[in-house]
Amino acid sequence: MAFDIKKIIRELWDAQGYGNLAVYRDGSTRKVQPDFAPADGEEEPVAVLKPMALVAEFPMLDHALGNRELIEKIEALLG
């Protein structure tokens, strides 16, 4: 399963202050509430990422996109 990590970082950046980001097996994402739990029969996300914890430290999106540690951390979270 390969994920477009830079796309996910962009979406994390945009989701700051609006909730968390659920990432699914097919690479799709959606913003979800902090207390998100899938409804009965709904697909379970691979991970629910917290934007503020992952990208808030970066002053600009370009800094986040180029940060190897962030990329590796997200890859590890997604398995």
PyMOL Python script that loads the backbone (N, CA, C, O; Angstrom):
from pymol import cmd

cmd.read_pdbstr("""\
ATOM      1  N   MET A   1       0.844  -1.155   0.000  1.00  0.00           N
ATOM      2  CA  MET A   1       0.000   0.000   0.000  1.00  0.00           C
ATOM      3  C   MET A   1       0.901   1.233   0.000  1.00  0.00           C
ATOM      4  O   MET A   1       1.643   1.465   0.955  1.00  0.00           O
ATOM      5  N   ALA A   2       0.837   1.998  -1.040  1.00  0.00           N
ATOM      6  CA  ALA A   2       1.664   3.206  -1.154  1.00  0.00           C
ATOM      7  C   ALA A   2       0.777   4.439  -1.006  1.00  0.00           C
ATOM      8  O   ALA A   2      -0.280   4.542  -1.628  1.00  0.00           O
ATOM      9  N   PHE A   3       1.222   5.349  -0.188  1.00  0.00           N
ATOM     10  CA  PHE A   3       0.477   6.585   0.034  1.00  0.00           C
ATOM     11  C   PHE A   3       1.265   7.752  -0.530  1.00  0.00           C
ATOM     12  O   PHE A   3       2.496   7.739  -0.528  1.00  0.00           O
ATOM     13  N   ASP A   4       0.557   8.756  -1.010  1.00  0.00           N
ATOM     14  CA  ASP A   4       1.180   9.994  -1.475  1.00  0.00           C
ATOM     15  C   ASP A   4       1.366  10.877  -0.238  1.00  0.00           C
ATOM     16  O   ASP A   4       0.476  11.641   0.136  1.00  0.00           O
ATOM     17  N   ILE A   5       2.536  10.758   0.384  1.00  0.00           N
ATOM     18  CA  ILE A   5       2.789  11.430   1.655  1.00  0.00           C
ATOM     19  C   ILE A   5       2.727  12.950   1.513  1.00  0.00           C
ATOM     20  O   ILE A   5       2.222  13.631   2.406  1.00  0.00           O
ATOM     21  N   LYS A   6       3.225  13.478   0.420  1.00  0.00           N
ATOM     22  CA  LYS A   6       3.192  14.939   0.245  1.00  0.00           C
ATOM     23  C   LYS A   6       1.747  15.437   0.127  1.00  0.00           C
ATOM     24  O   LYS A   6       1.424  16.517   0.621  1.00  0.00           O
ATOM     25  N   LYS A   7       0.882  14.662  -0.520  1.00  0.00           N
ATOM     26  CA  LYS A   7      -0.550  15.013  -0.595  1.00  0.00           C
ATOM     27  C   LYS A   7      -1.151  15.005   0.807  1.00  0.00           C
ATOM     28  O   LYS A   7      -1.926  15.892   1.165  1.00  0.00           O
ATOM     29  N   ILE A   8      -0.794  14.013   1.584  1.00  0.00           N
ATOM     30  CA  ILE A   8      -1.307  13.912   2.952  1.00  0.00           C
ATOM     31  C   ILE A   8      -0.815  15.088   3.794  1.00  0.00           C
ATOM     32  O   ILE A   8      -1.578  15.636   4.589  1.00  0.00           O
ATOM     33  N   ILE A   9       0.449  15.483   3.630  1.00  0.00           N
ATOM     34  CA  ILE A   9       0.971  16.643   4.368  1.00  0.00           C
ATOM     35  C   ILE A   9       0.196  17.900   3.985  1.00  0.00           C
ATOM     36  O   ILE A   9      -0.146  18.704   4.853  1.00  0.00           O
ATOM     37  N   ARG A  10      -0.084  18.078   2.694  1.00  0.00           N
ATOM     38  CA  ARG A  10      -0.875  19.247   2.264  1.00  0.00           C
ATOM     39  C   ARG A  10      -2.256  19.239   2.920  1.00  0.00           C
ATOM     40  O   ARG A  10      -2.746  20.274   3.371  1.00  0.00           O
ATOM     41  N   GLU A  11      -2.870  18.070   2.965  1.00  0.00           N
ATOM     42  CA  GLU A  11      -4.203  17.965   3.556  1.00  0.00           C
ATOM     43  C   GLU A  11      -4.162  18.157   5.072  1.00  0.00           C
ATOM     44  O   GLU A  11      -5.088  18.726   5.651  1.00  0.00           O
ATOM     45  N   LEU A  12      -3.096  17.685   5.713  1.00  0.00           N
ATOM     46  CA  LEU A  12      -2.919  17.949   7.142  1.00  0.00           C
ATOM     47  C   LEU A  12      -2.792  19.445   7.383  1.00  0.00           C
ATOM     48  O   LEU A  12      -3.381  19.989   8.317  1.00  0.00           O
ATOM     49  N   TRP A  13      -2.015  20.102   6.530  1.00  0.00           N
ATOM     50  CA  TRP A  13      -1.815  21.549   6.649  1.00  0.00           C
ATOM     51  C   TRP A  13      -3.159  22.275   6.573  1.00  0.00           C
ATOM     52  O   TRP A  13      -3.440  23.166   7.375  1.00  0.00           O
ATOM     53  N   ASP A  14      -3.980  21.886   5.605  1.00  0.00           N
ATOM     54  CA  ASP A  14      -5.286  22.522   5.414  1.00  0.00           C
ATOM     55  C   ASP A  14      -6.278  22.184   6.531  1.00  0.00           C
ATOM     56  O   ASP A  14      -7.200  22.955   6.797  1.00  0.00           O
ATOM     57  N   ALA A  15      -6.091  21.040   7.181  1.00  0.00           N
ATOM     58  CA  ALA A  15      -7.034  20.591   8.209  1.00  0.00           C
ATOM     59  C   ALA A  15      -6.748  21.195   9.585  1.00  0.00           C
ATOM     60  O   ALA A  15      -7.548  21.019  10.504  1.00  0.00           O
ATOM     61  N   GLN A  16      -5.640  21.893   9.744  1.00  0.00           N
ATOM     62  CA  GLN A  16      -5.296  22.470  11.050  1.00  0.00           C
ATOM     63  C   GLN A  16      -6.443  23.332  11.569  1.00  0.00           C
ATOM     64  O   GLN A  16      -6.908  24.245  10.887  1.00  0.00           O
ATOM     65  N   GLY A  17      -6.887  23.032  12.772  1.00  0.00           N
ATOM     66  CA  GLY A  17      -7.957  23.805  13.388  1.00  0.00           C
ATOM     67  C   GLY A  17      -9.354  23.358  12.999  1.00  0.00           C
ATOM     68  O   GLY A  17     -10.338  23.883  13.519  1.00  0.00           O
ATOM     69  N   TYR A  18      -9.454  22.389  12.084  1.00  0.00           N
ATOM     70  CA  TYR A  18     -10.774  21.936  11.612  1.00  0.00           C
ATOM     71  C   TYR A  18     -11.072  20.489  11.973  1.00  0.00           C
ATOM     72  O   TYR A  18     -12.144  19.991  11.628  1.00  0.00           O
ATOM     73  N   GLY A  19     -10.177  19.803  12.644  1.00  0.00           N
ATOM     74  CA  GLY A  19     -10.382  18.406  12.990  1.00  0.00           C
ATOM     75  C   GLY A  19      -9.176  17.575  12.622  1.00  0.00           C
ATOM     76  O   GLY A  19      -8.095  18.107  12.371  1.00  0.00           O
ATOM     77  N   ASN A  20      -9.363  16.276  12.591  1.00  0.00           N
ATOM     78  CA  ASN A  20      -8.291  15.338  12.265  1.00  0.00           C
ATOM     79  C   ASN A  20      -8.455  14.853  10.834  1.00  0.00           C
ATOM     80  O   ASN A  20      -9.445  15.165  10.171  1.00  0.00           O
ATOM     81  N   LEU A  21      -7.479  14.091  10.365  1.00  0.00           N
ATOM     82  CA  LEU A  21      -7.510  13.600   8.991  1.00  0.00           C
ATOM     83  C   LEU A  21      -7.490  12.077   8.998  1.00  0.00           C
ATOM     84  O   LEU A  21      -6.509  11.464   9.418  1.00  0.00           O
ATOM     85  N   ALA A  22      -8.576  11.471   8.531  1.00  0.00           N
ATOM     86  CA  ALA A  22      -8.637  10.017   8.397  1.00  0.00           C
ATOM     87  C   ALA A  22      -8.040   9.643   7.047  1.00  0.00           C
ATOM     88  O   ALA A  22      -8.363  10.248   6.025  1.00  0.00           O
ATOM     89  N   VAL A  23      -7.160   8.633   7.052  1.00  0.00           N
ATOM     90  CA  VAL A  23      -6.511   8.158   5.830  1.00  0.00           C
ATOM     91  C   VAL A  23      -6.947   6.710   5.611  1.00  0.00           C
ATOM     92  O   VAL A  23      -6.852   5.877   6.512  1.00  0.00           O
ATOM     93  N   TYR A  24      -7.425   6.424   4.400  1.00  0.00           N
ATOM     94  CA  TYR A  24      -7.951   5.099   4.079  1.00  0.00           C
ATOM     95  C   TYR A  24      -6.989   4.309   3.200  1.00  0.00           C
ATOM     96  O   TYR A  24      -6.067   4.869   2.607  1.00  0.00           O
ATOM     97  N   ARG A  25      -7.218   3.005   3.125  1.00  0.00           N
ATOM     98  CA  ARG A  25      -6.335   2.091   2.379  1.00  0.00           C
ATOM     99  C   ARG A  25      -6.101   2.518   0.933  1.00  0.00           C
ATOM    100  O   ARG A  25      -5.009   2.330   0.395  1.00  0.00           O
ATOM    101  N   ASP A  26      -7.120   3.090   0.308  1.00  0.00           N
ATOM    102  CA  ASP A  26      -6.994   3.487  -1.103  1.00  0.00           C
ATOM    103  C   ASP A  26      -6.291   4.835  -1.271  1.00  0.00           C
ATOM    104  O   ASP A  26      -6.155   5.329  -2.391  1.00  0.00           O
ATOM    105  N   GLY A  27      -5.842   5.432  -0.158  1.00  0.00           N
ATOM    106  CA  GLY A  27      -5.150   6.715  -0.216  1.00  0.00           C
ATOM    107  C   GLY A  27      -6.062   7.917  -0.064  1.00  0.00           C
ATOM    108  O   GLY A  27      -5.588   9.048   0.032  1.00  0.00           O
ATOM    109  N   SER A  28      -7.368   7.684  -0.043  1.00  0.00           N
ATOM    110  CA  SER A  28      -8.294   8.808   0.127  1.00  0.00           C
ATOM    111  C   SER A  28      -8.241   9.292   1.576  1.00  0.00           C
ATOM    112  O   SER A  28      -7.835   8.564   2.482  1.00  0.00           O
ATOM    113  N   THR A  29      -8.658  10.526   1.763  1.00  0.00           N
ATOM    114  CA  THR A  29      -8.650  11.124   3.093  1.00  0.00           C
ATOM    115  C   THR A  29      -9.948  11.889   3.304  1.00  0.00           C
ATOM    116  O   THR A  29     -10.658  12.215   2.353  1.00  0.00           O
ATOM    117  N   ARG A  30     -10.241  12.169   4.565  1.00  0.00           N
ATOM    118  CA  ARG A  30     -11.344  13.079   4.879  1.00  0.00           C
ATOM    119  C   ARG A  30     -11.124  13.650   6.267  1.00  0.00           C
ATOM    120  O   ARG A  30     -10.567  12.998   7.150  1.00  0.00           O
ATOM    121  N   LYS A  31     -11.575  14.883   6.437  1.00  0.00           N
ATOM    122  CA  LYS A  31     -11.504  15.526   7.746  1.00  0.00           C
ATOM    123  C   LYS A  31     -12.571  14.899   8.631  1.00  0.00           C
ATOM    124  O   LYS A  31     -13.702  14.675   8.201  1.00  0.00           O
ATOM    125  N   VAL A  32     -12.191  14.620   9.877  1.00  0.00           N
ATOM    126  CA  VAL A  32     -13.118  14.011  10.828  1.00  0.00           C
ATOM    127  C   VAL A  32     -13.016  14.731  12.171  1.00  0.00           C
ATOM    128  O   VAL A  32     -12.021  15.396  12.461  1.00  0.00           O
ATOM    129  N   GLN A  33     -14.049  14.587  12.972  1.00  0.00           N
ATOM    130  CA  GLN A  33     -14.075  15.168  14.314  1.00  0.00           C
ATOM    131  C   GLN A  33     -13.018  14.490  15.189  1.00  0.00           C
ATOM    132  O   GLN A  33     -12.643  13.348  14.924  1.00  0.00           O
ATOM    133  N   PRO A  34     -12.536  15.171  16.219  1.00  0.00           N
ATOM    134  CA  PRO A  34     -11.537  14.572  17.105  1.00  0.00           C
ATOM    135  C   PRO A  34     -11.991  13.262  17.754  1.00  0.00           C
ATOM    136  O   PRO A  34     -11.158  12.405  18.046  1.00  0.00           O
ATOM    137  N   ASP A  35     -13.288  13.094  17.984  1.00  0.00           N
ATOM    138  CA  ASP A  35     -13.795  11.869  18.612  1.00  0.00           C
ATOM    139  C   ASP A  35     -14.316  10.867  17.575  1.00  0.00           C
ATOM    140  O   ASP A  35     -15.168  10.036  17.892  1.00  0.00           O
ATOM    141  N   PHE A  36     -13.812  10.943  16.345  1.00  0.00           N
ATOM    142  CA  PHE A  36     -14.293  10.119  15.235  1.00  0.00           C
ATOM    143  C   PHE A  36     -14.212   8.624  15.544  1.00  0.00           C
ATOM    144  O   PHE A  36     -13.214   8.129  16.067  1.00  0.00           O
ATOM    145  N   ALA A  37     -15.280   7.933  15.208  1.00  0.00           N
ATOM    146  CA  ALA A  37     -15.331   6.471  15.209  1.00  0.00           C
ATOM    147  C   ALA A  37     -16.183   6.080  14.011  1.00  0.00           C
ATOM    148  O   ALA A  37     -17.264   6.638  13.823  1.00  0.00           O
ATOM    149  N   PRO A  38     -15.722   5.132  13.191  1.00  0.00           N
ATOM    150  CA  PRO A  38     -16.512   4.747  12.020  1.00  0.00           C
ATOM    151  C   PRO A  38     -17.876   4.178  12.427  1.00  0.00           C
ATOM    152  O   PRO A  38     -17.996   3.470  13.426  1.00  0.00           O
ATOM    153  N   ALA A  39     -18.884   4.499  11.641  1.00  0.00           N
ATOM    154  CA  ALA A  39     -20.224   3.956  11.872  1.00  0.00           C
ATOM    155  C   ALA A  39     -20.221   2.467  11.540  1.00  0.00           C
ATOM    156  O   ALA A  39     -19.319   1.977  10.861  1.00  0.00           O
ATOM    157  N   ASP A  40     -21.218   1.763  12.015  1.00  0.00           N
ATOM    158  CA  ASP A  40     -21.332   0.334  11.711  1.00  0.00           C
ATOM    159  C   ASP A  40     -21.293   0.113  10.210  1.00  0.00           C
ATOM    160  O   ASP A  40     -22.045   0.741   9.465  1.00  0.00           O
ATOM    161  N   GLY A  41     -20.422  -0.774   9.768  1.00  0.00           N
ATOM    162  CA  GLY A  41     -20.309  -1.095   8.353  1.00  0.00           C
ATOM    163  C   GLY A  41     -19.438  -0.139   7.563  1.00  0.00           C
ATOM    164  O   GLY A  41     -19.135  -0.396   6.398  1.00  0.00           O
ATOM    165  N   GLU A  42     -19.032   0.959   8.177  1.00  0.00           N
ATOM    166  CA  GLU A  42     -18.180   1.936   7.495  1.00  0.00           C
ATOM    167  C   GLU A  42     -16.730   1.453   7.528  1.00  0.00           C
ATOM    168  O   GLU A  42     -16.288   0.842   8.501  1.00  0.00           O
ATOM    169  N   GLU A  43     -16.002   1.738   6.453  1.00  0.00           N
ATOM    170  CA  GLU A  43     -14.601   1.338   6.369  1.00  0.00           C
ATOM    171  C   GLU A  43     -13.785   1.990   7.480  1.00  0.00           C
ATOM    172  O   GLU A  43     -13.931   3.178   7.765  1.00  0.00           O
ATOM    173  N   GLU A  44     -12.935   1.195   8.092  1.00  0.00           N
ATOM    174  CA  GLU A  44     -12.026   1.678   9.133  1.00  0.00           C
ATOM    175  C   GLU A  44     -10.826   2.349   8.461  1.00  0.00           C
ATOM    176  O   GLU A  44     -10.239   1.766   7.550  1.00  0.00           O
ATOM    177  N   PRO A  45     -10.446   3.556   8.886  1.00  0.00           N
ATOM    178  CA  PRO A  45      -9.262   4.179   8.297  1.00  0.00           C
ATOM    179  C   PRO A  45      -7.988   3.461   8.736  1.00  0.00           C
ATOM    180  O   PRO A  45      -7.959   2.806   9.778  1.00  0.00           O
ATOM    181  N   VAL A  46      -6.945   3.591   7.931  1.00  0.00           N
ATOM    182  CA  VAL A  46      -5.630   3.057   8.297  1.00  0.00           C
ATOM    183  C   VAL A  46      -5.116   3.820   9.516  1.00  0.00           C
ATOM    184  O   VAL A  46      -4.529   3.238  10.428  1.00  0.00           O
ATOM    185  N   ALA A  47      -5.346   5.125   9.514  1.00  0.00           N
ATOM    186  CA  ALA A  47      -4.917   5.979  10.624  1.00  0.00           C
ATOM    187  C   ALA A  47      -5.769   7.237  10.657  1.00  0.00           C
ATOM    188  O   ALA A  47      -6.310   7.666   9.638  1.00  0.00           O
ATOM    189  N   VAL A  48      -5.878   7.816  11.835  1.00  0.00           N
ATOM    190  CA  VAL A  48      -6.483   9.139  11.995  1.00  0.00           C
ATOM    191  C   VAL A  48      -5.358  10.034  12.508  1.00  0.00           C
ATOM    192  O   VAL A  48      -4.884   9.875  13.633  1.00  0.00           O
ATOM    193  N   LEU A  49      -4.943  10.975  11.666  1.00  0.00           N
ATOM    194  CA  LEU A  49      -3.794  11.826  11.964  1.00  0.00           C
ATOM    195  C   LEU A  49      -4.240  13.153  12.559  1.00  0.00           C
ATOM    196  O   LEU A  49      -5.274  13.699  12.174  1.00  0.00           O
ATOM    197  N   LYS A  50      -3.465  13.661  13.486  1.00  0.00           N
ATOM    198  CA  LYS A  50      -3.762  14.928  14.165  1.00  0.00           C
ATOM    199  C   LYS A  50      -2.900  16.030  13.553  1.00  0.00           C
ATOM    200  O   LYS A  50      -1.696  16.081  13.801  1.00  0.00           O
ATOM    201  N   PRO A  51      -3.505  16.913  12.756  1.00  0.00           N
ATOM    202  CA  PRO A  51      -2.741  17.952  12.059  1.00  0.00           C
ATOM    203  C   PRO A  51      -1.904  18.834  12.975  1.00  0.00           C
ATOM    204  O   PRO A  51      -0.736  19.098  12.687  1.00  0.00           O
ATOM    205  N   MET A  52      -2.492  19.290  14.074  1.00  0.00           N
ATOM    206  CA  MET A  52      -1.761  20.212  14.948  1.00  0.00           C
ATOM    207  C   MET A  52      -0.507  19.551  15.509  1.00  0.00           C
ATOM    208  O   MET A  52       0.530  20.203  15.634  1.00  0.00           O
ATOM    209  N   ALA A  53      -0.586  18.286  15.842  1.00  0.00           N
ATOM    210  CA  ALA A  53       0.569  17.580  16.401  1.00  0.00           C
ATOM    211  C   ALA A  53       1.649  17.325  15.355  1.00  0.00           C
ATOM    212  O   ALA A  53       2.828  17.212  15.693  1.00  0.00           O
ATOM    213  N   LEU A  54       1.254  17.235  14.095  1.00  0.00           N
ATOM    214  CA  LEU A  54       2.218  16.876  13.050  1.00  0.00           C
ATOM    215  C   LEU A  54       2.798  18.064  12.298  1.00  0.00           C
ATOM    216  O   LEU A  54       3.993  18.065  12.000  1.00  0.00           O
ATOM    217  N   VAL A  55       2.001  19.068  11.985  1.00  0.00           N
ATOM    218  CA  VAL A  55       2.507  20.131  11.103  1.00  0.00           C
ATOM    219  C   VAL A  55       2.483  21.539  11.689  1.00  0.00           C
ATOM    220  O   VAL A  55       2.992  22.465  11.057  1.00  0.00           O
ATOM    221  N   ALA A  56       1.914  21.727  12.869  1.00  0.00           N
ATOM    222  CA  ALA A  56       1.796  23.085  13.418  1.00  0.00           C
ATOM    223  C   ALA A  56       3.144  23.740  13.700  1.00  0.00           C
ATOM    224  O   ALA A  56       3.237  24.968  13.721  1.00  0.00           O
ATOM    225  N   GLU A  57       4.183  22.948  13.915  1.00  0.00           N
ATOM    226  CA  GLU A  57       5.503  23.519  14.235  1.00  0.00           C
ATOM    227  C   GLU A  57       6.177  24.192  13.037  1.00  0.00           C
ATOM    228  O   GLU A  57       7.142  24.937  13.209  1.00  0.00           O
ATOM    229  N   PHE A  58       5.680  23.936  11.839  1.00  0.00           N
ATOM    230  CA  PHE A  58       6.316  24.470  10.632  1.00  0.00           C
ATOM    231  C   PHE A  58       5.708  25.824  10.267  1.00  0.00           C
ATOM    232  O   PHE A  58       4.485  25.965  10.230  1.00  0.00           O
ATOM    233  N   PRO A  59       6.562  26.826   9.995  1.00  0.00           N
ATOM    234  CA  PRO A  59       6.042  28.154   9.681  1.00  0.00           C
ATOM    235  C   PRO A  59       5.391  28.243   8.297  1.00  0.00           C
ATOM    236  O   PRO A  59       4.543  29.101   8.054  1.00  0.00           O
ATOM    237  N   MET A  60       5.797  27.349   7.400  1.00  0.00           N
ATOM    238  CA  MET A  60       5.255  27.356   6.031  1.00  0.00           C
ATOM    239  C   MET A  60       5.063  25.923   5.556  1.00  0.00           C
ATOM    240  O   MET A  60       5.777  25.015   5.980  1.00  0.00           O
ATOM    241  N   LEU A  61       4.093  25.733   4.675  1.00  0.00           N
ATOM    242  CA  LEU A  61       3.827  24.410   4.114  1.00  0.00           C
ATOM    243  C   LEU A  61       5.072  23.826   3.466  1.00  0.00           C
ATOM    244  O   LEU A  61       5.342  22.636   3.626  1.00  0.00           O
ATOM    245  N   ASP A  62       5.834  24.629   2.740  1.00  0.00           N
ATOM    246  CA  ASP A  62       7.039  24.124   2.071  1.00  0.00           C
ATOM    247  C   ASP A  62       8.028  23.515   3.059  1.00  0.00           C
ATOM    248  O   ASP A  62       8.709  22.542   2.734  1.00  0.00           O
ATOM    249  N   HIS A  63       8.112  24.075   4.250  1.00  0.00           N
ATOM    250  CA  HIS A  63       9.009  23.516   5.270  1.00  0.00           C
ATOM    251  C   HIS A  63       8.532  22.126   5.685  1.00  0.00           C
ATOM    252  O   HIS A  63       9.343  21.217   5.859  1.00  0.00           O
ATOM    253  N   ALA A  64       7.236  21.961   5.841  1.00  0.00           N
ATOM    254  CA  ALA A  64       6.684  20.657   6.208  1.00  0.00           C
ATOM    255  C   ALA A  64       6.895  19.645   5.085  1.00  0.00           C
ATOM    256  O   ALA A  64       7.265  18.499   5.339  1.00  0.00           O
ATOM    257  N   LEU A  65       6.661  20.066   3.852  1.00  0.00           N
ATOM    258  CA  LEU A  65       6.804  19.153   2.709  1.00  0.00           C
ATOM    259  C   LEU A  65       8.234  18.656   2.544  1.00  0.00           C
ATOM    260  O   LEU A  65       8.455  17.549   2.055  1.00  0.00           O
ATOM    261  N   GLY A  66       9.206  19.468   2.949  1.00  0.00           N
ATOM    262  CA  GLY A  66      10.607  19.097   2.779  1.00  0.00           C
ATOM    263  C   GLY A  66      11.253  18.486   4.005  1.00  0.00           C
ATOM    264  O   GLY A  66      12.453  18.211   3.995  1.00  0.00           O
ATOM    265  N   ASN A  67      10.480  18.266   5.064  1.00  0.00           N
ATOM    266  CA  ASN A  67      11.052  17.756   6.304  1.00  0.00           C
ATOM    267  C   ASN A  67      11.056  16.229   6.310  1.00  0.00           C
ATOM    268  O   ASN A  67      10.004  15.594   6.391  1.00  0.00           O
ATOM    269  N   ARG A  68      12.246  15.653   6.225  1.00  0.00           N
ATOM    270  CA  ARG A  68      12.389  14.191   6.138  1.00  0.00           C
ATOM    271  C   ARG A  68      11.829  13.495   7.389  1.00  0.00           C
ATOM    272  O   ARG A  68      11.203  12.440   7.285  1.00  0.00           O
ATOM    273  N   GLU A  69      12.054  14.082   8.555  1.00  0.00           N
ATOM    274  CA  GLU A  69      11.548  13.472   9.796  1.00  0.00           C
ATOM    275  C   GLU A  69      10.022  13.385   9.788  1.00  0.00           C
ATOM    276  O   GLU A  69       9.454  12.375  10.205  1.00  0.00           O
ATOM    277  N   LEU A  70       9.365  14.434   9.318  1.00  0.00           N
ATOM    278  CA  LEU A  70       7.904  14.428   9.240  1.00  0.00           C
ATOM    279  C   LEU A  70       7.427  13.362   8.257  1.00  0.00           C
ATOM    280  O   LEU A  70       6.497  12.611   8.549  1.00  0.00           O
ATOM    281  N   ILE A  71       8.060  13.301   7.107  1.00  0.00           N
ATOM    282  CA  ILE A  71       7.686  12.302   6.099  1.00  0.00           C
ATOM    283  C   ILE A  71       7.820  10.898   6.677  1.00  0.00           C
ATOM    284  O   ILE A  71       6.917  10.076   6.526  1.00  0.00           O
ATOM    285  N   GLU A  72       8.943  10.620   7.339  1.00  0.00           N
ATOM    286  CA  GLU A  72       9.167   9.293   7.923  1.00  0.00           C
ATOM    287  C   GLU A  72       8.173   8.994   9.045  1.00  0.00           C
ATOM    288  O   GLU A  72       7.721   7.858   9.189  1.00  0.00           O
ATOM    289  N   LYS A  73       7.835  10.004   9.835  1.00  0.00           N
ATOM    290  CA  LYS A  73       6.868   9.812  10.919  1.00  0.00           C
ATOM    291  C   LYS A  73       5.495   9.439  10.363  1.00  0.00           C
ATOM    292  O   LYS A  73       4.841   8.529  10.873  1.00  0.00           O
ATOM    293  N   ILE A  74       5.060  10.143   9.317  1.00  0.00           N
ATOM    294  CA  ILE A  74       3.759   9.841   8.714  1.00  0.00           C
ATOM    295  C   ILE A  74       3.784   8.458   8.070  1.00  0.00           C
ATOM    296  O   ILE A  74       2.819   7.703   8.188  1.00  0.00           O
ATOM    297  N   GLU A  75       4.875   8.123   7.393  1.00  0.00           N
ATOM    298  CA  GLU A  75       4.997   6.780   6.806  1.00  0.00           C
ATOM    299  C   GLU A  75       4.871   5.710   7.883  1.00  0.00           C
ATOM    300  O   GLU A  75       4.205   4.696   7.674  1.00  0.00           O
ATOM    301  N   ALA A  76       5.504   5.927   9.033  1.00  0.00           N
ATOM    302  CA  ALA A  76       5.430   4.958  10.131  1.00  0.00           C
ATOM    303  C   ALA A  76       4.006   4.857  10.685  1.00  0.00           C
ATOM    304  O   ALA A  76       3.536   3.762  10.994  1.00  0.00           O
ATOM    305  N   LEU A  77       3.325   5.988  10.810  1.00  0.00           N
ATOM    306  CA  LEU A  77       1.949   5.977  11.317  1.00  0.00           C
ATOM    307  C   LEU A  77       0.997   5.240  10.378  1.00  0.00           C
ATOM    308  O   LEU A  77       0.025   4.627  10.818  1.00  0.00           O
ATOM    309  N   LEU A  78       1.290   5.307   9.080  1.00  0.00           N
ATOM    310  CA  LEU A  78       0.422   4.651   8.097  1.00  0.00           C
ATOM    311  C   LEU A  78       0.785   3.186   7.886  1.00  0.00           C
ATOM    312  O   LEU A  78       0.060   2.444   7.223  1.00  0.00           O
ATOM    313  N   GLY A  79       1.908   2.782   8.455  1.00  0.00           N
ATOM    314  CA  GLY A  79       2.323   1.384   8.373  1.00  0.00           C
ATOM    315  C   GLY A  79       2.936   1.078   7.073  1.00  0.00           C
ATOM    316  O   GLY A  79       3.343  -0.059   6.834  1.00  0.00           O
TER     317      GLY A  79
END
""", "prot")
cmd.dss("prot")
cmd.show_as("cartoon", "prot")
cmd.util.cbc("prot")
cmd.orient("prot")
